[in-house]
Amino acid sequence: MATAIGSHMRPWGADRLAPYPTVTQLPHTSVALDPDTQLGIFTDHSGMVVEMGKHGSAKGTETSTVTNSDSAPDQGHDQDSEQD
């Protein structure tokens, strides 16, 4: 719900605002996309490549199950994920 301030309405979320958290300086100044690998290349202020660490990938699978197909079907599903 908005509240009136003069002739303007104040957004309802404005009262929930808080200061930004402490800023963290990152070791890179720019990121470019490698056209062959489609991965980001991080460089520092002098143009040297900065290693940003390893990141894993994840894959999820979902299977649907149906039982009692001759009357009202009972459906369910299973979910699974792998991460490396």
Residue pairs with C-beta under 8 A, 6 or more apart in sequence:
1 12
2 9
2 10
2 11
2 12
3 9
3 10
3 12
4 10
27 42
27 44
27 50
27 52
28 42
28 43
28 44
28 50
28 52
29 43
29 44
29 45
30 42
30 43
31 40
31 41
31 42
31 43
32 40
32 41
32 43
33 39
33 40
33 41
34 40
34 41
40 52
41 49
42 49
42 50
42 51
42 52
43 49
43 50
44 50
56 83
56 84
57 83
57 84
58 81
58 82
58 83
59 81
59 82
59 83
60 79
60 80
60 81
60 82
61 79
61 80
61 81
62 77
62 78
62 79
62 80
63 77
63 78
64 75
64 76
64 77
65 75
65 76
65 77
65 78
66 73
66 74
66 75
67 73
67 74
67 76
68 74
